[in-house]
Amino acid sequence: MKKTSFLAAAFFLSLLIGCSSKTLSRENALELIKKQYPYPAVQVYSIFTADPAFSQKIIDAGLANEGLINVDKTPSFKIHPIITFTDKAKPFLLPVEEKDKADHIARVRAAEEDIIAVTGIKMLGQGKKAIVEYTTQYKDLTPFAAIDKDQLVGGKTNSKKAYFSLFDDGWRLEKKPGLDFMTE
């Protein structure tokens, strides 16, 4: 009797698990998106240290007034860094590759983008495909976020999409969705 109850319970549980994997819940979609994409994601800005036009953008963002950068306004015919970083900017500076050093490019951390929520799931292809909409928001803004304040400052949210396909072992995120997501 115990053996029969155990087998019946195991069979019921396997049916329950099998059925639940066929539907994509918001929680499952969120978990799969976070596995695939590195959220929270660091938002990186490239600073073109030898570009006079970019130096004006930095000045307009108030970074010179905050003591994060210095701008050399001495005219020169030689391409050289006119934007330099102060000690106050060091916590926001990221490692620079050799090719970027040669091109006078520095990288800074501006913010982190994180997922707020999955906002919708559109099922396609007889329940075997899904388009998931989710919302992200910028947080942990650094002073360098002022360079692109329209994008980062003010709690702006972004709406994004992820594409899923149902396989025999469950839902998988499609890195490169095909036309079958666009036909319905």
Secondary structure, 3 states (H helix, E strand, C coil): CHHHHHHHHHHHHHHHHHHHCCCCCHHHHHHHHHHHCCCCEEEEEEEECCCHHHHHHHHHCCCCCCCCEEECCCCCCCCCCCEEECHHHHHHEECCCHHHHHCCEEEEEEEEEEEEEEEEEEEEHHHCEEEEEEEEEEECCCHHHHHHHHHHCCCCEEEEEEEEEEECCEEEEECCCCHHHCCC
